[in-house]
Amino acid sequence: MDNGFLVNVFKTNTDQKKKNVRTSDQVHNDIIHELEAVKDHRRAGWKEFRAKDRFEKQVYTITVINPDGSQAELKRIRWVAKSRAMDNNSPDHDIELQKSRGIAGQDPSKYNSPEDYIDVWDEKMKLGDVDISRIKEFEQLIEIFAKPATPAELAMETPAWRISNWKPTGFCEMGFKYPRLLKHYGERWDIPTLAVDCNPLAVDLAILQGYNARVVNITDDPVIDIDNANVITLHHVLEHVPDPIAVLKKIYEALPMGGLLQVEIPIELDSPALEFGHMFGFHQGDLGILMGGVGFQPLAGTVVNIGHAYWIERITGIKTSTEYEKTMNNNHGQ
């Protein structure tokens, strides 16, 4: 089956979701129930949720509109849950697949109660080498574009690009096991934070530790509520959805003008690893095309090998306009 999408056309609505408030005892009990509900699946290694016969491969066509008006087609491979085509009320297999990953997929012989997770929480919340590389790249980029351009930079044939008044006002970590970046940026910038994930266990453990977190299904929720954050990280999430363009559109719509999005994906070409919950096979260069296609202006990008295991591409983009940039730069110092 061939499914296509024009990357320069999109629509979303603007409905907002109500937030659910629970006591810490209620959250603790919910975690116990969540672990009990998936106990047998965890012990069986999630074989049912990860079975390949639940999915089928499709060719996904992306039509790229070039600056000269010509078009080019990119053919990509993705996995799609067969349950999406069923006319019944069965759980969507792709959502079940993603719930088998992340924090719920950890060793069931070690993690069987809220206390098992709480005991190792501080250790798990320490930043790793990959986290640090993402942070350094992100913060260096902000430091560069948020300061005023010098007279010499403005006199260059291509003037330096700046948004002089830009400041982070809220941060959203989209997709997480442990909200390490949420903790870092919340403390670093002293701003409101939000963590979202499709896995209730990850969300409730974060809530139990005092973090603002929410269950969000970025595939099916028509609108993604980010609590007015203007900075989002989306690390190793897009490969877990069958339609990354649809997700990027919703994020673009949710962000305010001047909002930043840092995305990281693995480069798997035509072999997305379903056993890891990967639904979409990215090629190098795809990420910039898709982000640009929904409206983001890419600011910085990296292609790097992580741990000699696989290649990743990481791009930071901004939601901007000529009018916004002019207003921000003209207001500098006021």
N, C-alpha and C positions, 0 to 999 in steps of 0.2 A: 504494500500500500504506500502511496506517495502523498505526503501532506506538505503544504507550502505555506509561506508567510512572507508578506512584503514588509521589510524592516522599517519603512518610513510611514506606516499607517498604524494608529492605535487609538483605542478608546478605553476608558475606565469610568466607574462611578465613584461617588465620594461618601458612601455610607460609613459610619463609624461604629465600632463594636463597644458594647458595655463591658466594664471590667468586673470580674468576680472577686469578692472580698471574703476571705476565710480566716479563721483563727489558726494559730500555729498547731494546735492539737488536731484540728480538722485536716490541715495539710499533711501532718504526720500520719494520720489514719488513711488518708488518700494514697500516700506512698505505699503503705502496707497492702492496701487493696490492689494497687497497680502491679506490685511485684507478685502478688498471689494470682492475679488474672493471667499473667504470662509465664508462670512458673514452669509449666510443662513444655511450653515452646522454648524457653531458655535452656532447659535440661536436654532437649532434643536438638540443640544447636540451630534453632529457628529453621529447620529444614522445610517446613510447610510454607512459611512466609517467604523463603528465598528460592523456592522451587522454580526452575526455568519454564516449566510447562504452564505457569500462570501468566507468562508474558510472550509477546511476539515482537520480532524486529520489524521496524519500518524504515523506509527511506524518507527523510525529512528535507524538503527543498526550501532553501532560503534565497529569496530574490533580492539581490543587492543593486541599489540604484547608484550608479557612479556619478561623479561630479559633472561629467559631460552629458548626462541624461541617459546614457546607455545602461543596459542591464546585464547582470551576470548571475548565474545560478550556482549555488553551492549545495551539493548533495551530502547529507550527513545521516549517520545511523543512530537510531534511538530505540530503546525498549519501551513498549506500551503495555499496560496491564490489560489482559483480556476482559477483566471484570468491567472495564469502562464501556464495553460494548454490550454487556448483559442488561436485560430489562428486569432487574430484580433489586432487592435491597441488601445484597451481600456487600461486605466491606470491600472497599477498593484495594486491590492487591498491592498497588504501588505505595499506598499510605502504610499498609501493614509492613511492607518491605522496609520502608524508612524507619518505622518504629522498632524494627529488629536491629537497627544499627545504633550508633551512638552509645549513650550511657547504659541503656537497657541491654546492650549486647555484651557487656562485660561479664567476666567469669562468674557463673552462678554458684560456684563453690565458695566464693569469697564475698559476694554481695547479695545478701538475702533479706536485709532489713534496713530501715533508714539509718540506724546506728553504724552499719557496715560502711556506708558511704560517708557519714559524718566523720568517722574516725580518720579517714584519709583525705578529708576535704582540703585542709591547708596544704598538704603536699601536692595534691592534684591542681591546686590553684596557682602554683608557681609557674612563671613564664618560662617557656622552652625557647630553644634557639630559633625555631621558625617564628614563634610569636614575636620575638625581639626583632627579627629582620623585617617583619611586616610593620611593626611600630616605628622603627627607625626610618623606613622609607616613607611612611605616611606623615610622620611629624616633620621630617626634613622638607617634604613637598609643601606642607602648610607654611612652614617658616619662610620658604622662598616666595610663594605667591601672595602671602598676606602682608608683606612689607611693601612700602611705597617704592616705586621705581626711581632710580637716580636719574638726573638730567642726562647723563651719558647713555643710560639704557633706553631712555625715551627717544634719544636722537639716533638710535640705531635704525638701519634700513627696515628691519622688522622689530618694532618696539617691544620691550619686555612686557609679558602678560602679567597683570597683577589684579587682585581684588583687595585693595588696601585696608578695608574695614572689616574683613572677614574674621569671624570668631566662632568657635564651636559653642552651640547652645544646648545640645542634647545628643546623646549617643545611643545607637541601637546595634546590638550584636545579634545578627540573624543567623540562626543555626549554631548550636553549641553543645558540648558535653558538660564542660565546666566553664562558667562565664569569666574567664581570665581577662579578656580584653575589656569586658564591662567594668571589672574592678579597676584595671589600669587607667582607663580613660576617665572614669568617674572621679578617681583620686587625682589624676594628673591635671584635669581641666576643671574640677569641682562643678560638674554639671549633672543634670538628671540623666539617668540611664534606663535602658530597657533591654531585656534579652527575650528573644522569641524562638520557638522551636515547635516541631510537630509532635515531639515526644513528651507526654505529660509527666513522665518520671523525671526527666532532666529539668523541666520547668518547676515542678514541685520541690525538688531538692534545692534548686536555686532560691525559691521563695522561702523555704525553711531556713536558709542561711542569711535571710534578710535582703535578698536582691529583688528588684522589680522584674518579674518575668511573666510570660503569657504564652499559652498554646496558640499557635498560628499554623494554618495549613496554607502555605504560599501557593500551592497548586490550585486549590478550589475556592479559597476565600476571595470574594470579588474585590475586596479592598484590604490593604495591609495597614493597620493602625500602628504608627510608630511613635505616638505621643509627642509629635512635633519635633522629633530629633532632626538635626541637620547633618549628622554623620552616621553612616551605616557601614558595617563590615559584613561581607557575604563570602566567607571563606569555605570552599569545598561544599557548596550547597547547590549551585546551578546544575552540576552534573547529576544531581539526585532527582531532577524533575524532567519530565518528558518534553516540556515546552519552555525552555529558558527565556525565550523572547517574551512570553506572556508574563512571566515573573518580573523581568526587568521593567516592563511597562508599568506594572502595579507599583514597583518601588519608585520609579520616576515620578509617577503621579503623587505618591505619598510624600516625597521630599519637597521642602520649600525651595524657592529659588535660592541658589547658592549652596544647595545641599551636596555633600560629598558621598561617593560610594566607592569603597574599595572591594574589588572582587578577585577571588583566586579560584582557578579550576585546574584539574589535571589535563594533560594533553594525551588522549587515548586513541585518537584517530577514529577508525571505524570499529573499535572493539571496546565499547563501554563495559566496565567490569560489573555485571549484574550482581555477582557474589558480594560486592562491596556496596550494593545499593545504587550503582551508577546507571542512569537511564539514558544519558545523552553523551555521544562521543564528540569531543571538541578537537579541532585541529588548531595548530598555532595560527594566530591572527584572527580566529573567529570571535574572540571575546571583544576586541576593539570594534569589530564590525557590528556586532549585536548591540553593544552599548551605544555606539554612535547612531545606530539605526532607530533607537527609541528616544534619542534626544540628548544623551550625555555627551559632553565634550571630554574625551580622554586627556588626562594631564600627564600621567606617568605610567610606564609599564615595565615589567620585568619578566624574563623567561629564564628559569633556573632549574637545575636538577636538585631535588631534595633527597638527601641521603643515598644518592646513587641508585634510587629505586625507580623514580619516574620524573618526568618533566612537568613543571607547572607554569601557568601564565597568570600574572597578577597585574591588574590595571586599576588605577584610580581615576574616576571621572567626576565631573561636576555638572549639575543642572544650572545652566546659566543662559543669559541673553545679553545682547549688546546694551539694551536699556539698563539692565541690572548692573552690569559692569561699570557703565558710565556713572550711574547714581552712586555706587559704592566708592568709586575712586574720587569723584567730585566732593564727596562728603568727608574725605579723609581729614582727620584732625579736628573735625567739628564736634 
